[in-house]
Amino acid sequence: MSGVALLGAGYMAGVHARAWVAASTAVAVVCSPSPRGRELAAGIGARWTPHLENALDDPGVTIVDVCTPTPTHPDLIEAGIRGGKHVLVEKPIALDDAGLVRARQAWRDRSPGQVLMVAHVLQFFGGYDRIIQAVDDGVIGVPSSFVATRFSEKPSWSRWITDESASGGPLVDLLIHDFDIANRLLGTPVSVRAREVHGSYSVTVAYQGGSTALVTGGSNLPAGTPFSSSVQVTGTQGILSHHFSATSADAAPPELDVDRLTASGHERLKSNGEDPFLRQARYFLRCVETGHEPVIGSVDSAIWALEVSLAAARSLASGQEEILSDRNCRYDSEKSTKGFD
């Protein structure tokens, strides 16, 4: 039976804790030096410890779930792998090139059957998952362009997230979601150009074969403005689009379906409305139980998503297009996410 050591006690740790409970998986221990860790542990019937070694030495722990600030991810990935645990780590996998190299090496050093997955949860959101399925099914032919937006107010749930030296800023922490989806649909990115106007970022990514992605967004909206995102994928045989806007807690759930426009007309494609974090937890558990490498949240795909984010940051600083190198990582655009439910 799987037992989880939850590392961290912030907003995302709470989200993951609820997902584990919903997946009927015990959180054996919450590890955090913050008093919030004790409160989170008490709320889910877990043991609390401020010491990482106590969490890793717990005989009931087989999974380490890393929900700590991004700069700590490589250290904790290494510790979990060395401790013989399966590791789920919040995105991004690292903050910079040095951390990326360490995280990749830890993955290469893992034992047979040991699972390392990066929590790029957007692929588990109903609308985005439905678009991926539709593209895989060929309903719009060969995808040629990807256009996405992602806007939020300045985050207030943590101090470190607003410190770009710790979070990487919106290019690394926010828009990486859309870079991951664009890579999944269009293949291997080869160049990146970014610009910024009044806190809004616009990033153009070119892919092998000539397809392009345009991702626009930022955390610059006035306080109280609902979060919103959108995506449109154009192919040789049609268009898929999806828009999400956050609602208040007492409002009806937002629409998650996808619009398909082809020569045959307009069609609504139904999507899975289940909690994406629960779907993510179940998928990770299935990988652990079977010993299969994750397709969603694979280390290769997480590295490529971060590579695009870091290239966008470099482009913004230089004002020039950034060319991506292979860096011993190949993104496999033929991998499919179908069948994880």
C-alpha positions as CSV (number, residue, x, y, z in Angstrom):
1,M,0.0,0.0,0.0
2,S,1.3,3.4,-0.9
3,G,2.0,6.0,1.8
4,V,2.9,9.6,1.0
5,A,5.4,12.0,2.5
6,L,4.0,15.4,1.6
7,L,6.9,18.0,1.6
8,G,5.6,21.5,2.1
9,A,2.6,23.2,3.7
10,G,1.7,26.0,1.3
11,Y,-1.2,26.4,-1.1
12,M,-0.2,23.6,-3.5
13,A,0.6,21.2,-0.6
14,G,-3.0,21.7,0.5
15,V,-4.3,21.0,-3.0
16,H,-2.2,17.8,-3.3
17,A,-3.3,16.7,0.2
18,R,-6.9,16.9,-0.8
19,A,-6.2,14.9,-4.0
20,W,-4.5,12.1,-2.1
21,V,-7.4,11.9,0.4
22,A,-9.9,11.8,-2.6
23,A,-7.7,9.0,-4.1
24,S,-8.0,7.0,-0.9
25,T,-4.2,7.2,-0.4
26,A,-2.8,7.9,3.0
27,V,-0.6,10.8,3.7
28,A,1.6,9.3,6.3
29,V,3.6,12.4,7.1
30,V,3.7,16.1,6.4
31,C,7.2,17.6,6.4
32,S,7.6,21.3,6.8
33,P,9.3,23.6,9.3
34,S,6.3,25.9,9.1
35,P,3.6,25.8,11.8
36,R,1.2,25.4,8.9
37,G,2.7,21.9,8.4
38,R,1.4,20.8,11.8
39,E,-2.0,22.2,11.0
40,L,-2.1,20.5,7.6
41,A,-1.0,17.2,9.1
42,A,-3.7,17.4,11.8
43,G,-6.4,18.1,9.2
44,I,-5.7,14.9,7.3
45,G,-4.7,12.6,10.1
46,A,-1.0,12.6,9.2
47,R,2.2,12.8,11.4
48,W,4.1,16.1,11.2
49,T,7.8,16.6,11.2
50,P,10.1,19.5,10.4
51,H,12.9,17.2,9.4
52,L,13.3,15.6,6.0
53,E,15.2,12.6,7.2
54,N,12.3,11.7,9.5
55,A,9.9,11.7,6.6
56,L,12.2,9.7,4.3
57,D,12.9,7.1,7.1
58,D,9.2,6.5,7.8
59,P,8.6,2.8,6.9
60,G,5.0,3.7,5.8
61,V,6.3,6.1,3.1
62,T,6.7,4.9,-0.5
63,I,6.0,8.2,-2.3
64,V,7.5,11.6,-1.8
65,D,5.3,14.5,-3.0
66,V,7.4,17.7,-3.4
67,C,5.2,20.9,-3.0
68,T,7.9,23.3,-1.9
69,P,9.4,26.5,-3.5
70,T,11.0,25.8,-6.9
71,P,14.6,26.4,-5.9
72,T,14.4,23.4,-3.5
73,H,13.1,20.9,-6.2
74,P,16.5,19.4,-7.3
75,D,17.6,18.8,-3.7
76,L,14.4,17.1,-2.8
77,I,14.2,15.0,-6.0
78,E,17.7,13.8,-5.3
79,A,16.8,13.0,-1.7
80,G,13.7,11.1,-2.6
81,I,15.4,9.1,-5.3
82,R,18.3,8.2,-3.0
83,G,15.8,7.2,-0.4
84,G,14.3,4.7,-2.8
85,K,11.0,6.5,-3.0
86,H,8.7,7.3,-6.0
87,V,8.7,11.1,-6.5
88,L,6.0,13.4,-7.6
89,V,7.3,17.0,-7.8
90,E,5.4,20.2,-8.6
91,K,6.3,22.0,-11.7
92,P,8.7,23.4,-12.8
93,I,11.2,20.6,-12.3
94,A,13.9,23.2,-11.5
95,L,14.5,27.0,-11.6
96,D,17.6,27.2,-13.8
97,D,20.0,25.2,-16.0
98,A,22.1,24.0,-13.0
99,G,19.1,22.7,-11.2
100,L,17.8,21.1,-14.4
101,V,21.1,19.2,-14.8
102,R,20.9,17.9,-11.2
103,A,17.3,16.8,-11.5
104,R,18.0,15.0,-14.8
105,Q,20.9,13.2,-13.2
106,A,18.8,12.1,-10.2
107,W,16.3,10.6,-12.7
108,R,19.0,8.8,-14.5
109,D,20.3,7.4,-11.2
110,R,17.0,6.0,-10.1
111,S,16.5,2.3,-9.5
112,P,14.5,0.1,-12.0
113,G,10.8,0.7,-11.4
114,Q,11.3,3.9,-9.5
115,V,8.9,6.6,-10.8
116,L,9.7,10.3,-11.1
117,M,6.9,12.5,-12.4
118,V,6.6,16.3,-12.7
119,A,3.1,17.6,-11.9
120,H,2.3,19.5,-15.1
121,V,-1.3,19.2,-14.2
122,L,-2.8,21.2,-17.1
123,Q,-2.9,18.1,-19.2
124,F,-5.4,16.7,-16.7
125,F,-7.8,19.7,-17.0
126,G,-10.8,18.6,-19.0
127,G,-10.6,21.1,-21.9
128,Y,-6.9,20.7,-22.5
129,D,-7.1,17.0,-22.2
130,R,-10.0,16.9,-24.7
131,I,-8.0,19.0,-27.2
132,I,-5.0,16.7,-26.9
133,Q,-7.3,13.6,-27.5
134,A,-8.9,15.3,-30.5
135,V,-5.5,16.1,-32.0
136,D,-4.3,12.6,-31.4
137,D,-7.5,11.3,-33.1
138,G,-6.7,13.5,-36.1
139,V,-10.0,15.4,-36.1
140,I,-8.3,18.6,-37.3
141,G,-5.6,17.0,-39.4
142,V,-2.0,18.0,-38.7
143,P,-1.7,20.9,-36.2
144,S,0.1,23.9,-37.5
145,S,-0.4,26.6,-34.9
146,F,-1.1,26.9,-31.2
147,V,-2.4,30.2,-29.6
148,A,-2.9,30.4,-25.8
149,T,-3.5,33.0,-23.1
150,R,-3.1,32.8,-19.4
151,F,-3.7,35.8,-17.1
152,S,-4.1,36.2,-13.4
153,E,-3.9,38.8,-10.7
154,K,-0.7,39.1,-8.8
155,P,-0.6,36.0,-6.6
156,S,-1.0,36.7,-2.9
157,W,-0.9,33.1,-1.5
158,S,2.8,33.1,-0.9
159,R,5.7,35.6,-0.6
160,W,8.2,33.5,-2.5
161,I,6.1,33.2,-5.7
162,T,6.3,37.0,-6.2
163,D,10.1,36.9,-5.9
164,E,11.4,36.3,-9.4
165,S,14.7,35.1,-8.1
166,A,12.9,32.2,-6.4
167,S,10.0,31.6,-8.8
168,G,11.4,32.7,-12.2
169,G,8.5,35.0,-12.6
170,P,5.5,34.4,-14.9
171,L,7.6,33.1,-17.8
172,V,8.9,30.2,-15.7
173,D,6.1,29.7,-13.2
174,L,2.9,30.6,-15.1
175,L,3.3,30.3,-18.9
176,I,5.3,27.0,-18.6
177,H,1.8,25.4,-18.4
178,D,1.1,26.4,-22.0
179,F,4.6,25.7,-23.2
180,D,4.2,22.1,-22.0
181,I,0.9,21.8,-23.9
182,A,2.3,23.4,-27.0
183,N,5.3,21.0,-27.0
184,R,3.0,18.1,-26.5
185,L,1.0,19.0,-29.6
186,L,3.6,20.5,-31.9
187,G,6.8,18.5,-31.1
188,T,10.3,19.7,-30.6
189,P,10.8,23.5,-30.1
190,V,13.8,25.0,-31.9
191,S,13.6,28.8,-31.2
192,V,12.0,31.3,-28.8
193,R,11.4,35.0,-29.0
194,A,9.7,37.0,-26.1
195,R,8.7,40.5,-25.4
196,E,6.9,42.3,-22.5
197,V,4.6,45.2,-22.4
198,H,3.1,46.5,-19.1
199,G,3.6,43.2,-17.3
200,S,2.1,41.1,-20.1
201,Y,4.4,38.6,-21.9
202,S,4.1,37.5,-25.4
203,V,6.2,34.4,-26.5
204,T,6.6,33.0,-29.9
205,V,8.0,29.4,-30.2
206,A,9.0,27.8,-33.5
207,Y,9.0,24.1,-33.9
208,Q,10.6,21.5,-36.1
209,G,8.5,21.2,-39.2
210,G,7.5,24.9,-39.3
211,S,4.6,24.9,-36.8
212,T,4.4,27.8,-34.3
213,A,3.0,28.6,-30.9
214,L,2.1,32.1,-29.5
215,V,1.6,32.2,-25.7
216,T,0.5,35.4,-24.1
217,G,-0.1,36.1,-20.4
218,G,1.1,37.4,-17.1
219,S,0.2,38.0,-13.4
220,N,-0.5,41.7,-13.9
221,L,-4.3,42.0,-13.6
222,P,-5.9,44.2,-10.9
223,A,-6.6,42.5,-7.6
224,G,-9.9,40.6,-7.7
225,T,-9.9,39.9,-11.4
226,P,-10.8,36.3,-12.1
227,F,-8.2,34.0,-13.6
228,S,-8.7,33.2,-17.2
229,S,-7.0,31.1,-19.9
230,S,-7.7,30.1,-23.5
231,V,-6.2,27.9,-26.2
232,Q,-6.8,27.5,-29.9
233,V,-5.2,24.8,-32.1
234,T,-5.4,25.2,-35.8
235,G,-4.7,22.2,-38.1
236,T,-5.0,21.3,-41.8
237,Q,-8.6,20.2,-41.4
238,G,-10.1,22.5,-38.7
239,I,-9.8,24.4,-35.4
240,L,-10.1,23.4,-31.8
241,S,-10.7,26.0,-29.1
242,H,-11.3,26.2,-25.3
243,H,-11.7,29.0,-22.9
244,F,-11.7,28.9,-19.1
245,S,-12.7,31.7,-16.6
246,A,-12.6,31.2,-12.9
247,T,-15.9,31.7,-11.0
248,S,-16.8,32.4,-7.4
249,A,-17.2,29.4,-5.1
250,D,-21.0,29.5,-5.2
251,A,-21.3,29.9,-8.9
252,A,-22.0,27.1,-11.4
253,P,-18.9,25.2,-12.5
254,P,-17.2,26.8,-15.6
255,E,-17.7,25.4,-19.0
256,L,-14.9,22.8,-19.8
257,D,-16.0,21.7,-23.3
258,V,-14.1,22.2,-26.5
259,D,-15.3,23.8,-29.7
260,R,-14.4,22.1,-33.0
261,L,-14.8,24.0,-36.3
262,T,-14.4,22.1,-39.5
263,A,-15.9,22.0,-43.0
264,S,-18.7,20.0,-41.5
265,G,-19.6,22.9,-39.2
266,H,-19.4,23.6,-35.4
267,E,-19.4,20.9,-32.8
268,R,-19.1,20.8,-29.0
269,L,-16.7,18.1,-27.7
270,K,-17.5,17.0,-24.1
271,S,-14.7,16.9,-21.6
272,N,-14.0,15.2,-18.3
273,G,-15.1,17.6,-15.5
274,E,-13.4,15.6,-12.6
275,D,-10.9,17.4,-10.4
276,P,-7.6,17.5,-12.4
277,F,-5.5,17.1,-9.3
278,L,-7.4,13.9,-8.4
279,R,-6.9,12.6,-12.0
280,Q,-3.2,13.4,-11.7
281,A,-2.8,11.6,-8.4
282,R,-4.6,8.5,-9.8
283,Y,-2.4,8.6,-12.9
284,F,0.8,8.8,-10.8
285,L,-0.4,5.9,-8.6
286,R,-1.1,3.8,-11.7
287,C,2.5,4.5,-12.9
288,V,3.8,3.4,-9.5
289,E,1.7,0.3,-9.4
290,T,2.7,-0.8,-12.9
291,G,6.2,0.5,-12.9
292,H,5.6,2.3,-16.2
293,E,7.3,5.6,-17.0
294,P,4.9,8.5,-17.0
295,V,3.9,9.9,-20.4
296,I,2.2,13.0,-18.8
297,G,4.7,14.8,-16.7
298,S,7.7,12.8,-18.0
299,V,11.1,14.2,-17.1
300,D,11.9,14.7,-20.8
301,S,8.7,16.8,-21.4
302,A,9.2,18.7,-18.1
303,I,12.8,19.6,-19.1
304,W,11.6,20.8,-22.6
305,A,8.9,23.0,-21.0
306,L,11.5,24.5,-18.7
307,E,13.9,25.0,-21.6
308,V,11.3,27.1,-23.4
309,S,10.6,29.1,-20.3
310,L,14.3,29.8,-19.7
311,A,14.9,30.6,-23.4
312,A,12.0,33.1,-23.2
313,A,13.6,34.8,-20.2
314,R,16.9,35.0,-22.0
315,S,15.2,36.4,-25.1
316,L,13.4,39.0,-23.0
317,A,16.7,40.1,-21.5
318,S,18.6,40.2,-24.8
319,G,15.9,41.4,-27.2
320,Q,17.0,38.6,-29.6
321,E,15.6,35.2,-30.7
322,E,17.0,32.3,-28.6
323,I,18.0,29.1,-30.4
324,L,17.3,25.9,-28.4
325,S,20.0,23.2,-28.3
326,D,19.3,19.5,-27.7
327,R,21.0,19.4,-24.3
328,N,20.9,15.6,-24.3
329,C,17.1,15.7,-24.2
330,R,14.7,14.6,-26.9
331,Y,11.0,15.4,-26.7
332,D,8.9,12.5,-28.2
333,S,5.9,14.1,-29.9
334,E,4.5,10.7,-30.7
335,K,3.7,9.9,-27.1
336,S,0.0,9.8,-26.4
337,T,-1.8,10.8,-23.2
338,K,-4.9,8.8,-24.2
339,G,-6.0,6.1,-21.8
340,F,-4.8,7.4,-18.5
341,D,-8.3,7.4,-16.9
